[in-house]
Amino acid sequence: MIEVTKMDRSEIILNADLIETVESTPDTIIRLTTGKKFLVLESVDEVVQRTIEYKRAIYTRYIKD
């Protein structure tokens, strides 16, 4: 799960496994496999970095166990 900030400054938690695309138009739009779209304040690079960190934490924990 990653935390992002919607344009109204409310914070939401997204399931990173459901992210299909992230694009800059110039605002950042996250599209999920469910068809939902979210316009967020974070940059594309920030969303990608948070997703990488989330995946790394999951896989690191899996490998240690």
Biopython code that builds the backbone (N, CA, C, O; Angstrom):
import numpy as np
from Bio.PDB.StructureBuilder import StructureBuilder

atoms = [
    (1, "MET", "N", (0.838, -1.168, 0.000)),
    (1, "MET", "CA", (0.000, 0.000, 0.000)),
    (1, "MET", "C", (0.889, 1.239, 0.000)),
    (1, "MET", "O", (1.932, 1.272, 0.652)),
    (2, "ILE", "N", (0.459, 2.255, -0.741)),
    (2, "ILE", "CA", (1.197, 3.515, -0.748)),
    (2, "ILE", "C", (0.244, 4.655, -0.411)),
    (2, "ILE", "O", (-0.947, 4.604, -0.716)),
    (3, "GLU", "N", (0.791, 5.668, 0.216)),
    (3, "GLU", "CA", (0.004, 6.842, 0.568)),
    (3, "GLU", "C", (0.237, 7.926, -0.468)),
    (3, "GLU", "O", (1.379, 8.218, -0.824)),
    (4, "VAL", "N", (-0.849, 8.525, -0.953)),
    (4, "VAL", "CA", (-0.774, 9.636, -1.892)),
    (4, "VAL", "C", (-1.759, 10.719, -1.446)),
    (4, "VAL", "O", (-2.656, 10.470, -0.642)),
    (5, "THR", "N", (-1.573, 11.920, -1.984)),
    (5, "THR", "CA", (-2.398, 13.057, -1.614)),
    (5, "THR", "C", (-3.229, 13.507, -2.807)),
    (5, "THR", "O", (-2.690, 13.860, -3.856)),
    (6, "LYS", "N", (-4.540, 13.489, -2.637)),
    (6, "LYS", "CA", (-5.429, 13.963, -3.696)),
    (6, "LYS", "C", (-5.330, 15.478, -3.805)),
    (6, "LYS", "O", (-4.767, 16.132, -2.927)),
    (7, "MET", "N", (-5.868, 16.030, -4.867)),
    (7, "MET", "CA", (-5.765, 17.460, -5.126)),
    (7, "MET", "C", (-6.427, 18.306, -4.035)),
    (7, "MET", "O", (-6.053, 19.464, -3.847)),
    (8, "ASP", "N", (-7.395, 17.751, -3.321)),
    (8, "ASP", "CA", (-8.049, 18.491, -2.231)),
    (8, "ASP", "C", (-7.275, 18.370, -0.924)),
    (8, "ASP", "O", (-7.757, 18.765, 0.137)),
    (9, "ARG", "N", (-6.063, 17.815, -1.017)),
    (9, "ARG", "CA", (-5.137, 17.631, 0.102)),
    (9, "ARG", "C", (-5.536, 16.500, 1.053)),
    (9, "ARG", "O", (-4.916, 16.341, 2.105)),
    (10, "SER", "N", (-6.536, 15.730, 0.712)),
    (10, "SER", "CA", (-6.864, 14.562, 1.529)),
    (10, "SER", "C", (-5.922, 13.427, 1.144)),
    (10, "SER", "O", (-5.569, 13.255, -0.023)),
    (11, "GLU", "N", (-5.526, 12.659, 2.155)),
    (11, "GLU", "CA", (-4.596, 11.562, 1.916)),
    (11, "GLU", "C", (-5.366, 10.258, 1.770)),
    (11, "GLU", "O", (-6.333, 10.005, 2.489)),
    (12, "ILE", "N", (-4.920, 9.437, 0.829)),
    (12, "ILE", "CA", (-5.536, 8.127, 0.628)),
    (12, "ILE", "C", (-4.427, 7.082, 0.539)),
    (12, "ILE", "O", (-3.272, 7.387, 0.241)),
    (13, "ILE", "N", (-4.817, 5.860, 0.806)),
    (13, "ILE", "CA", (-3.902, 4.728, 0.696)),
    (13, "ILE", "C", (-4.358, 3.895, -0.493)),
    (13, "ILE", "O", (-5.513, 3.474, -0.559)),
    (14, "LEU", "N", (-3.454, 3.659, -1.425)),
    (14, "LEU", "CA", (-3.762, 2.859, -2.611)),
    (14, "LEU", "C", (-3.034, 1.526, -2.557)),
    (14, "LEU", "O", (-1.912, 1.427, -2.060)),
    (15, "ASN", "N", (-3.690, 0.520, -3.072)),
    (15, "ASN", "CA", (-3.062, -0.781, -3.218)),
    (15, "ASN", "C", (-2.136, -0.694, -4.434)),
    (15, "ASN", "O", (-2.603, -0.611, -5.569)),
    (16, "ALA", "N", (-0.839, -0.711, -4.194)),
    (16, "ALA", "CA", (0.142, -0.558, -5.267)),
    (16, "ALA", "C", (0.044, -1.677, -6.303)),
    (16, "ALA", "O", (0.446, -1.494, -7.452)),
    (17, "ASP", "N", (-0.482, -2.828, -5.907)),
    (17, "ASP", "CA", (-0.624, -3.944, -6.848)),
    (17, "ASP", "C", (-1.703, -3.684, -7.891)),
    (17, "ASP", "O", (-1.751, -4.367, -8.914)),
    (18, "LEU", "N", (-2.569, -2.704, -7.643)),
    (18, "LEU", "CA", (-3.655, -2.404, -8.580)),
    (18, "LEU", "C", (-3.326, -1.265, -9.535)),
    (18, "LEU", "O", (-4.135, -0.934, -10.402)),
    (19, "ILE", "N", (-2.140, -0.655, -9.389)),
    (19, "ILE", "CA", (-1.770, 0.448, -10.281)),
    (19, "ILE", "C", (-1.487, -0.102, -11.672)),
    (19, "ILE", "O", (-0.662, -0.998, -11.851)),
    (20, "GLU", "N", (-2.188, 0.453, -12.644)),
    (20, "GLU", "CA", (-1.985, 0.053, -14.030)),
    (20, "GLU", "C", (-1.078, 1.049, -14.751)),
    (20, "GLU", "O", (-0.126, 0.656, -15.426)),
    (21, "THR", "N", (-1.382, 2.350, -14.604)),
    (21, "THR", "CA", (-0.550, 3.384, -15.212)),
    (21, "THR", "C", (-0.457, 4.587, -14.291)),
    (21, "THR", "O", (-1.340, 4.844, -13.471)),
    (22, "VAL", "N", (0.657, 5.329, -14.453)),
    (22, "VAL", "CA", (0.841, 6.608, -13.790)),
    (22, "VAL", "C", (1.326, 7.559, -14.859)),
    (22, "VAL", "O", (2.330, 7.297, -15.521)),
    (23, "GLU", "N", (0.612, 8.677, -15.035)),
    (23, "GLU", "CA", (1.003, 9.604, -16.090)),
    (23, "GLU", "C", (0.980, 11.038, -15.595)),
    (23, "GLU", "O", (0.282, 11.376, -14.639)),
    (24, "SER", "N", (1.753, 11.866, -16.262)),
    (24, "SER", "CA", (1.827, 13.284, -15.943)),
    (24, "SER", "C", (1.205, 14.062, -17.091)),
    (24, "SER", "O", (1.629, 13.927, -18.239)),
    (25, "THR", "N", (0.189, 14.887, -16.782)),
    (25, "THR", "CA", (-0.561, 15.551, -17.855)),
    (25, "THR", "C", (-0.774, 17.050, -17.690)),
    (25, "THR", "O", (-1.725, 17.454, -18.360)),
    (26, "PRO", "N", (-0.183, 17.931, -17.019)),
    (26, "PRO", "CA", (0.997, 17.818, -16.175)),
    (26, "PRO", "C", (0.696, 17.312, -14.768)),
    (26, "PRO", "O", (1.622, 16.949, -14.042)),
    (27, "ASP", "N", (-0.587, 17.279, -14.358)),
    (27, "ASP", "CA", (-0.899, 16.690, -13.056)),
    (27, "ASP", "C", (-0.704, 15.184, -13.131)),
    (27, "ASP", "O", (-0.756, 14.598, -14.212)),
    (28, "THR", "N", (-0.481, 14.565, -11.994)),
    (28, "THR", "CA", (-0.247, 13.124, -11.967)),
    (28, "THR", "C", (-1.576, 12.393, -11.836)),
    (28, "THR", "O", (-2.364, 12.658, -10.929)),
    (29, "ILE", "N", (-1.805, 11.470, -12.761)),
    (29, "ILE", "CA", (-3.017, 10.654, -12.758)),
    (29, "ILE", "C", (-2.613, 9.200, -12.555)),
    (29, "ILE", "O", (-1.797, 8.659, -13.302)),
    (30, "ILE", "N", (-3.192, 8.579, -11.539)),
    (30, "ILE", "CA", (-2.962, 7.160, -11.282)),
    (30, "ILE", "C", (-4.213, 6.415, -11.721)),
    (30, "ILE", "O", (-5.314, 6.710, -11.255)),
    (31, "ARG", "N", (-4.046, 5.453, -12.614)),
    (31, "ARG", "CA", (-5.161, 4.614, -13.058)),
    (31, "ARG", "C", (-4.972, 3.217, -12.487)),
    (31, "ARG", "O", (-3.897, 2.625, -12.574)),
    (32, "LEU", "N", (-6.049, 2.711, -11.903)),
    (32, "LEU", "CA", (-6.001, 1.376, -11.325)),
    (32, "LEU", "C", (-6.605, 0.357, -12.278)),
    (32, "LEU", "O", (-7.332, 0.720, -13.203)),
    (33, "THR", "N", (-6.310, -0.893, -12.057)),
    (33, "THR", "CA", (-6.868, -1.965, -12.885)),
    (33, "THR", "C", (-8.378, -2.060, -12.726)),
    (33, "THR", "O", (-9.050, -2.679, -13.552)),
    (34, "THR", "N", (-8.917, -1.454, -11.676)),
    (34, "THR", "CA", (-10.363, -1.452, -11.439)),
    (34, "THR", "C", (-11.079, -0.421, -12.300)),
    (34, "THR", "O", (-12.308, -0.404, -12.358)),
    (35, "GLY", "N", (-10.308, 0.445, -12.977)),
    (35, "GLY", "CA", (-10.896, 1.494, -13.798)),
    (35, "GLY", "C", (-10.949, 2.844, -13.098)),
    (35, "GLY", "O", (-11.218, 3.862, -13.737)),
    (36, "LYS", "N", (-10.697, 2.865, -11.795)),
    (36, "LYS", "CA", (-10.715, 4.133, -11.059)),
    (36, "LYS", "C", (-9.470, 4.951, -11.391)),
    (36, "LYS", "O", (-8.401, 4.408, -11.669)),
    (37, "LYS", "N", (-9.643, 6.290, -11.355)),
    (37, "LYS", "CA", (-8.541, 7.212, -11.595)),
    (37, "LYS", "C", (-8.421, 8.145, -10.400)),
    (37, "LYS", "O", (-9.419, 8.531, -9.792)),
    (38, "PHE", "N", (-7.191, 8.497, -10.077)),
    (38, "PHE", "CA", (-6.934, 9.431, -8.990)),
    (38, "PHE", "C", (-5.970, 10.504, -9.477)),
    (38, "PHE", "O", (-4.911, 10.198, -10.026)),
    (39, "LEU", "N", (-6.341, 11.757, -9.274)),
    (39, "LEU", "CA", (-5.490, 12.890, -9.567)),
    (39, "LEU", "C", (-4.782, 13.235, -8.264)),
    (39, "LEU", "O", (-5.438, 13.551, -7.272)),
    (40, "VAL", "N", (-3.445, 13.179, -8.250)),
    (40, "VAL", "CA", (-2.696, 13.341, -7.001)),
    (40, "VAL", "C", (-1.637, 14.431, -7.113)),
    (40, "VAL", "O", (-1.224, 14.813, -8.208)),
    (41, "LEU", "N", (-1.207, 14.922, -5.947)),
    (41, "LEU", "CA", (-0.200, 15.983, -5.895)),
    (41, "LEU", "C", (1.206, 15.465, -6.138)),
    (41, "LEU", "O", (2.050, 16.206, -6.641)),
    (42, "GLU", "N", (1.481, 14.215, -5.794)),
    (42, "GLU", "CA", (2.826, 13.653, -5.960)),
    (42, "GLU", "C", (3.192, 13.561, -7.445)),
    (42, "GLU", "O", (2.330, 13.420, -8.312)),
    (43, "SER", "N", (4.476, 13.646, -7.700)),
    (43, "SER", "CA", (4.956, 13.487, -9.076)),
    (43, "SER", "C", (4.950, 12.011, -9.467)),
    (43, "SER", "O", (4.824, 11.131, -8.616)),
    (44, "VAL", "N", (5.085, 11.760, -10.749)),
    (44, "VAL", "CA", (5.182, 10.382, -11.233)),
    (44, "VAL", "C", (6.356, 9.687, -10.560)),
    (44, "VAL", "O", (6.236, 8.541, -10.124)),
    (45, "ASP", "N", (7.490, 10.375, -10.473)),
    (45, "ASP", "CA", (8.680, 9.785, -9.847)),
    (45, "ASP", "C", (8.429, 9.420, -8.382)),
    (45, "ASP", "O", (8.903, 8.386, -7.912)),
    (46, "GLU", "N", (7.685, 10.266, -7.658)),
    (46, "GLU", "CA", (7.385, 9.967, -6.257)),
    (46, "GLU", "C", (6.492, 8.729, -6.129)),
    (46, "GLU", "O", (6.703, 7.891, -5.252)),
    (47, "VAL", "N", (5.504, 8.624, -7.003)),
    (47, "VAL", "CA", (4.612, 7.461, -6.969)),
    (47, "VAL", "C", (5.404, 6.191, -7.283)),
    (47, "VAL", "O", (5.230, 5.165, -6.624)),
    (48, "VAL", "N", (6.257, 6.265, -8.275)),
    (48, "VAL", "CA", (7.085, 5.113, -8.636)),
    (48, "VAL", "C", (8.001, 4.731, -7.475)),
    (48, "VAL", "O", (8.134, 3.551, -7.150)),
    (49, "GLN", "N", (8.633, 5.727, -6.849)),
    (49, "GLN", "CA", (9.537, 5.454, -5.734)),
    (49, "GLN", "C", (8.804, 4.820, -4.551)),
    (49, "GLN", "O", (9.317, 3.888, -3.932)),
    (50, "ARG", "N", (7.621, 5.317, -4.239)),
    (50, "ARG", "CA", (6.840, 4.740, -3.140)),
    (50, "ARG", "C", (6.431, 3.307, -3.453)),
    (50, "ARG", "O", (6.406, 2.452, -2.567)),
    (51, "THR", "N", (6.114, 3.052, -4.708)),
    (51, "THR", "CA", (5.743, 1.696, -5.110)),
    (51, "THR", "C", (6.937, 0.758, -4.988)),
    (51, "THR", "O", (6.800, -0.367, -4.508)),
    (52, "ILE", "N", (8.099, 1.214, -5.417)),
    (52, "ILE", "CA", (9.322, 0.413, -5.300)),
    (52, "ILE", "C", (9.624, 0.115, -3.833)),
    (52, "ILE", "O", (9.946, -1.021, -3.482)),
    (53, "GLU", "N", (9.522, 1.129, -2.978)),
    (53, "GLU", "CA", (9.784, 0.936, -1.552)),
    (53, "GLU", "C", (8.807, -0.064, -0.945)),
    (53, "GLU", "O", (9.201, -0.905, -0.138)),
    (54, "TYR", "N", (7.543, 0.024, -1.327)),
    (54, "TYR", "CA", (6.527, -0.912, -0.834)),
    (54, "TYR", "C", (6.869, -2.344, -1.266)),
    (54, "TYR", "O", (6.871, -3.265, -0.450)),
    (55, "LYS", "N", (7.154, -2.511, -2.544)),
    (55, "LYS", "CA", (7.476, -3.850, -3.067)),
    (55, "LYS", "C", (8.747, -4.398, -2.409)),
    (55, "LYS", "O", (8.819, -5.578, -2.065)),
    (56, "ARG", "N", (9.735, -3.536, -2.241)),
    (56, "ARG", "CA", (10.987, -3.958, -1.617)),
    (56, "ARG", "C", (10.731, -4.439, -0.191)),
    (56, "ARG", "O", (11.282, -5.456, 0.228)),
    (57, "ALA", "N", (9.908, -3.723, 0.548)),
    (57, "ALA", "CA", (9.590, -4.110, 1.925)),
    (57, "ALA", "C", (8.876, -5.459, 1.962)),
    (57, "ALA", "O", (9.154, -6.289, 2.828)),
    (58, "ILE", "N", (7.964, -5.675, 1.031)),
    (58, "ILE", "CA", (7.226, -6.943, 0.979)),
    (58, "ILE", "C", (8.167, -8.096, 0.639)),
    (58, "ILE", "O", (8.170, -9.118, 1.325)),
    (59, "TYR", "N", (8.961, -7.937, -0.414)),
    (59, "TYR", "CA", (9.829, -9.020, -0.850)),
    (59, "TYR", "C", (10.968, -9.286, 0.117)),
    (59, "TYR", "O", (11.386, -10.432, 0.280)),
    (60, "THR", "N", (11.479, -8.238, 0.766)),
    (60, "THR", "CA", (12.533, -8.422, 1.759)),
    (60, "THR", "C", (12.012, -9.231, 2.935)),
    (60, "THR", "O", (12.700, -10.121, 3.435)),
    (61, "ARG", "N", (10.815, -8.929, 3.373)),
    (61, "ARG", "CA", (10.214, -9.665, 4.473)),
    (61, "ARG", "C", (9.989, -11.125, 4.067)),
    (61, "ARG", "O", (10.217, -12.034, 4.866)),
    (62, "TYR", "N", (9.545, -11.349, 2.840)),
    (62, "TYR", "CA", (9.285, -12.689, 2.341)),
    (62, "TYR", "C", (10.571, -13.520, 2.291)),
    (62, "TYR", "O", (10.580, -14.690, 2.674)),
    (63, "ILE", "N", (11.645, -12.906, 1.819)),
    (63, "ILE", "CA", (12.923, -13.601, 1.689)),
    (63, "ILE", "C", (13.498, -13.944, 3.062)),
    (63, "ILE", "O", (14.079, -15.016, 3.228)),
    (64, "LYS", "N", (13.347, -13.051, 4.056)),
    (64, "LYS", "CA", (13.877, -13.284, 5.383)),
    (64, "LYS", "C", (13.159, -14.433, 6.077)),
    (64, "LYS", "O", (13.766, -15.158, 6.866)),
    (65, "ASP", "N", (11.878, -14.604, 5.792)),
    (65, "ASP", "CA", (11.101, -15.662, 6.448)),
    (65, "ASP", "C", (11.392, -16.957, 5.776)),
    (65, "ASP", "O", (10.846, -17.990, 6.164)),
]
sb = StructureBuilder()
sb.init_structure("model")
sb.init_model(0)
sb.init_chain("A")
sb.init_seg("    ")
for serial, (resi, resn, name, xyz) in enumerate(atoms, 1):
    if name == "N":
        sb.init_residue(resn, " ", resi, " ")
    sb.init_atom(name, np.array(xyz, "f"), 0.0, 1.0, " ", f" {name:<3s}", serial, name[0])
structure = sb.get_structure()
